[in-house]
Amino acid sequence: MKDKVTQSIVLGLDLGTSGVRAIAVDRQGRLVAQSSQAYPLYTPRPGWTEQHPDDWVKASIAVLQDIALKLQNAEIVALGLSGQMHGMTALDRSGAVIRPAILWNDQRTKDAVAEIEANIPRHELIQRTGNRAVTGFQLPKLLWLKHQEPEAFDRTHTVLLPKDYLGFALTGNQFTEPSDASGVGCLNLSDRQWDTDILSAIGLSPNLFPAVVKSTDVVGHLTAEMANLTHLPVRLPIVAGGGDNAAAAIGLGILSNHTSRGSLSLGTSGVILAPLTQPTPDPEGRVHLFCHVDGGYHLLGVTLSAAGSLRWYRETCAPELTYEQLSDLAATAPVGSEDLIFLPHLSGERSPYLDPDARGAWIGLSLAHQRSHLVRAVLEGVAFSLRAAFEVIRPLTMLDEFVTTGGGANSLFWRHIVADVLQVRLVQPSAAEGAAYGAAIVAMVGIGWYADFETLIEKLPPIEAAIEPTRQLVYNEQFDRYQSLYRVLKTDR
């Protein structure tokens, strides 16, 4: 006889770049269980990043099995989706994967970006989609496929974003939602549908893309086959969810009508998210404008190598030290690292330069510099890269504080540097469970547990004490140097 059900649970599933994470959340938003599993990242050529969608599915089945085992006495009532944005999974007419998925940080599409901008004036593209053409977006990936792998393109019936491919594997239905679709490069923000004029201008059919639904829509139910593999209930409702940044923001209580508070992530990449009630792009497209899962919008500034820069430094120069030891070492160097500046453009740069050929550097090295200066300069350089994006965002918003997340935010020392460089207050959530948690939050609204996000957000964990900026003059002066160095070092590679 089956044990009595003790509680009702929703699941959130986040398909990240390094692995997948599933969490279980109760009706009060409390974390009940979690599971994660890694999968490989492939770089077949310099600047290329790919993954096998089959790896996503296998890992997702494994974590869902683990969650189901941990929750044998619970009633699992829904599953929400989140995942890495911008990737392209090409499927044939039968739904089979044609080639490895091309990921968000892949830089092979420089020529395709030029083709888009040659056919569509940049200002028009920004006004329609909120963004200029970007190498990491899905649309130029599709053009690259058309020109470089024409046989694969001819077989392509549909292209799906990573989390939406996972939704297809779970339900058999193909769909997307606005927060992720607005990072494709051809979603018209006025009606949140594919822009047929843009696609016509570059010779692509809108039929290549799935239907766009609301982020809170139930897009299908778990198939019998997947229920058998995962040990989850047959016909479990699957909610569309959101792109990773939007989902993570919702999990932190960042709503588009609460425009004074944004989020700042110090993960592998660094991300500033600023909520908006209306679609207000930067006229030059230096930062992104995407749809939010609550029906509003948000600006997004991205530096591609944030905590990734520190990881690179540790793996290359100090593998014997922990991240905590690196932070302690950096704290022994003076503010400004004695005029040593680090440019964290280790894999190109997104905001505000949108330059896939940008490269990193230490500038100002002398015999007086020690390892402590090098580490502190890395931390400060990442903060400068975030400020470069924030300088574009600031005039378009009313932000006065950021909620900080990501592995790098575990360092109180690094958070102080970021607060001082950006000259803005930082607050820390008492719990930050990332995009998987946000996906579960979206699922709660999607199945009607809560009428809206406003009601639900009141139940989320509280915010901890703030870090106030000290507004150190040296950082203002160094930031000016930082910006000039990018221009000086830029070449026509």
N, C-alpha and C positions, 0 to 999 in steps of 0.2 A: 504493500500500500504506500502510495506516494505521500511524503511528508507534507504537512500543511504549508501553504504559501505564507511567507512572513512579510513580504513587502513587494511593491511594484517598482520596476526599474526601467530606465531608458539607457541605451548604449550610445556612445560616440566613437566613431572610427576615423582616425586621421592617418592619411597616406602620405608620410613624409618623404624626404629625399634619402635619408639614411635607413628608415624603417617605418613600420606601421605600429600604431598604438591604439588600443581599445580601452575604453573606460566605462564603468557602470556607475550611474548616478541615481540617487533616490529623488523623491518628489520635492524634497527641501534643498536640492542641489548639492547634497553631500556625496563625496566620492566613496563608493562601496567596494569596488574592485578595479584592477587594471592589469593589462598585459601588453607586452611589446615584443617585436621580433624584427631583426635587421635583414636587409637584403643588399645585394651588390650594386655598386655604381660603376658603370663602364665608361672609359674614355678612349675610344678606338683611335682618335687622332687628337692632336693639340686643339683645345678649344671646344671639343665635342664632349657632351655628356648624355648618356643613354641608360635606360633600364629596360628590363624585360617585363612586360605586364603580367606574364605568368608568375613571376616572382612576387609581384604585388598580391595576386590572388592567393597563392599558396601561403604567404605570410599572414594574410588577413584571415584565412580559414583557421590557421593555427592559433592566433590570438583570440578569435571568437570562440573556438573550442575551449580554450583555457578559461575564458570568462564564463562560459556556460557551465563548466565544471565547478567553478567557484560559487555559482549562483543557483545551485540545484533547487533550493527552496524558495526562490524568488520568481515573480511573474515578470518576464521581460516583455515590454509592451511596444517598443519602437527602437529603431536604430537611425541615427543621423550621421551624415557623411561630411568629411572635410579632407583637404589634401593640398599638396603642392600645386601651385598655379602654373599656367602657361604651357604645360607640356602637351605634346601631340601624340596621340595613339591612333594610328591609321588602321581602319577595319575594312574588310571586304564585304561583299553583299551578304555573306552568311554570318558575319560578325566575328570572323577569325582575324587575329592580329597579323598584319602584313610585314611589319618590320619593328625593331626595337623602338620604344618611345623616346622621343627627343625632349630633353628636359628644359626647365626654366632658365638654367644658367648656361645653356649651350650657346656658343657664339658663332656658329657657322653661317648665319643668315645675313651677313653684311650686304651682299649684292641684292638679296630679296628686299631688304629694307629700302635700298636705293630705288628699286623698281616701284615699290609702293609710293614713295614720295615723288617719283617722276610722273606718276599717273594721277595722284591726288594731292592737291596743294596742302602743305603742312597745316596751315591755319584751319582749313576745312576739316581735315582729319581730326584735329584736336577738338573743334567745336562739335563734331558729330559723335566722337567716341571718347573724348576726354583725354586722349593720348596721341602722341606722335607714333610713328612706326618704331618699334624697338626690337632689337635682335632676339631677345628672350621670348617674345610673344609667340603665340601659336600661329597667327596668320602668315608671317614670313617663313615659318617652318613649312607650311603647306606649299608655298611658292617654291621653296628650295626643293621639296619633294618633286614638284612638277617638272622642274628644270634638270635636277641632278639624278633623279631616279624615276624616269618617266614610266617605266613598266609598273613600278609600285604605285605610282600616282594613278595610272589607268585602272588599276584594280581597286583603288580606294573608293569606298561607298560612303563612309562616314568617318569624321575625325572627332575624337572625344578627349576631353581633359582627363587627367589621371584619376581624380576621385569619381568622375562620371563613368569612366570605364569600370571602376570597381562597382559602382551602382548597377551597371549593365550586367556584370558578372553575377551579382546577387539577385537581380530581379528579372533579367531578360529584356528590360526596357532601356531605351536610349534617350537621354535628357541632359539638360544642364540648367543652371540657375544664374541670376544676374551677377552675383559677386565674383564668381569664377569666370563667367562668360565675358565680363567687361575687361578681362585681361587677355582676351583672344586677339583683339585689335580691330574688330569689325562689328561690335555691338553698338547700336545707336542708343545713347543714353536717354533720349527723349521718350522712346517707346519701349526700351529694353528688349528689342528684337534685332535680328541680324540686319545690317544695313545693306540692302540690295544694290544701292548705287555704288558703294565702295567696292563690293565684290564684282560687280559688272565691269568696273573700271580696270580691274586687274585680271579679268577673265576667269573668275571662280564662281561656282554655283552655290547659292545658299543651301541647296539640298545636301551639301557635304556636312552641314552642321546639324546637331540635334535640336529639338524643340526647347525653347526657354520657358521654364516655369518659375513660380515663386520659390524662394529659398525654404519656406515653411511647408511647401506642398509635399504630400505623400506621393512619391513617384512610382511606387510599385510595392510588391510584397515578396518576401523571401521565397524563392522557388523550392520545390520539394527536394531537388538534388542538393541545393545549398543548405537547406535545413538539415538534411541527413549528414552532410559533411561537417557542419558547424555545431550541431546539437542544439540549435536555436529553434524556436517555434516555426512551423510551417505558416506561411502567410504573414509573417512578422512585417509590420509596416516599415518601409524605408523612406526617410525624409531627405529631401534634396540636400539640405545643409548649406555649406559655404566654402569659399576658398580659405586657405589656412589663415591668412592675416585677418580677414573679416570674422571668421569663426573664433579665433583667439580673442579678438577685441570684444565680441559679444560675451565671451566667457569672463571677461574682466569688467563687464558692465558698461562698455563704451557704446553709447547709442548716438545715432545721427542727430537727434534733437537736443543732446547735451554737449554743446560744442566747446565748452571750456576745458574739457578733459580728453586727452588723446592717449595713445599708447606708444611705448618705445621698447622695441625688442633688441636685445643684444645676443642674438643667436649667431649661427654661422654667418648669416647676413644680418645687417642692421636695418631695422624698419621703423620708420615714424609713421603712425597712422593718426590722421586728424579728421574727425567727423564733420559732415556738412549736411544741412537740410536740403540744399539745392545743388545741382551739378555745376560747380564753379571751377573750371580748369585753369591752370597756369597758362596764360596765352602762348608761351613758348614751349609748353609740354615738357618742362624740365623735371616735374614730378608727375606721378600717375593720378588719375581720377577714376575710381572704381565705384560700383554699386555696393551698398552695405546690405547685410542680410535682413535688416529691419525695414527695408523699403527706402532708406535714404541713401547717402553717398559718403565717401571718404577720400581724402587725399592720401597718397602713399609715397613717401620718400624712401629709397632703398640704397644702401651701400652694400656691395656684394660680399665684401670680406670684413666682417666685424669681429666677432669671436673667432671666425675663421682665420683672421690674421694672427691672433694670439696662438691658436692651435698650430698654425704654420711655424711660428717662431719657436714654440716649445718643441715640436717634432724635429725641427732643423737644427736648433742651437742649444736647447736645454732639455733633452729628453729625461734627464735624471730628476728634474724638478716637477712638483705638482703645480696646478694652477694657483692654489693658495700661496705656495712659496713664491711663485712668480709675482703675484700681487704684492706680497710683503717686500720682495726685492725692489719692485718699482717704487714703493713708498719711500725707499731710502734715497732716491734721486730727487733733486729739487724740482719745483713747479717749472714746467717748460723744458725740462731735460737739458738745461744749459744750451738752449738754442738748437737742439737736435729735433728735426721734424721728420715724421714717418708718413709717407703716402700709402694708404692701404689698398692700392689698386692692383691686387695680386691676380685677379681674374677679370680684368676690365673694370669698368665702373658704370653704374646705373645713374642715380640722381646725384647732381643735376646735369652731369656731362653727357650721359648716354653714349659712352665711348668704349666699345669693346676692346680697343687697342691700348687703353690706358694701362700703365704698369706701375708697380710699387717702387718705393725707394726710401732710403734714409738720406736726408740732406743735412749737411753741416757737421759731419763726423770729424772728430779730432782725436789726438792722443789722450786728451783728458777724459774722453767718454769711456764708461765702463758698461758692464752688462746691465746694471740697474738702469742706466740712461736709455739703453736700447729698448728694454721692456717698457719703461714708462712712456717713451716716445711712441711705441705701438699703441698703447692705451689712449694716449692723447690724440694720435693721428686718426684713430677710429672715431673719436669724439668730434674732431674737426670735420670728418667726412659726413657725420650726421648733421652737424651744424650747417654745412653747405646745402644740404637738402632743406633743413628747417628755415634757412634764410628765404627760400622760395615759398615755403608753406605759410610762414608767419603772417604775411600781409593778407592772406586769403581767409584767415580763421580768427577765432577769439580765444585761442588756447592760452591757458596759464599754468597747466601742469600736465605731466605724463605719468601714467602707470607703467612701471618698468617690469619687463619679463625677459626670459631667455637665460641661458647658462652664464653669460657674462655678467648679468645683473646680480648673480650670487655674490659678486665681489663688491662689498660696500665701498672700498677704495675707488673702484672704477666708476661706480655710480656717482660718487662725489666729483670725479673729473668731468663726467658727462654733464652734471648739473651746472658746474662752473663754466664749461665751454659753451653750452647752449643758453646759459643764463635763464634757466627755467626751473621751477620746482618739480622734483621727482617724488613719487609716492610708490610704495611697494605693497602689493596685495598680500594678505596673510596666506593665501594659497593661489598658485597660478598653475593650472593644469593644461594650459595651451589649447590648441585647436580641437583636440578630441573632446575636451570639456565643452567648448563652444558648440560643437556639433550636437552634443547631447542636449544643450540648452535649446538649440533650434528645434530639435525633435520634440521637446516638451511643448513648445508652442504649436508645432505642426500637428500633434495629435490632440490638442485641445486641453492639455493639463492646465495651461494658463492662457488667458485670452490674448495677451500681448507681452512683449518683452519688458515693458515698464513694470508690470506687476511682478514678473519673475525676477527681475534684477534686484528688487528689494530684498530677496532672500539670499543673495550671493554673499560670500565671505567679505568681511569689512576690509578697508584699506588701512595699512599700517602708517606709522609716523613718516613725515615728509623730510626730504633733504632739500634745504634751501640753498640757492646758489650764492657764492661769495663774491661773484662778479670781479674776478681777478683780472687786472689790466693786462697782465702778461699774456693771458689767453686771447684777448682781443687782438693784440699785436701779432701773436703767432698765427692766429687764424688768417689775418691779412696776408702774411707770408705764405701760408699753406695754399691759399687760393692762387696767388701769383705763381707758385711753383708748378702747379698743374699746367698753366698756360705756357710757362717757359719750357717745360719738359715735353709738351705735346709735339709730336712730329707727324708728318703725312706718311705714316707707315702703310 
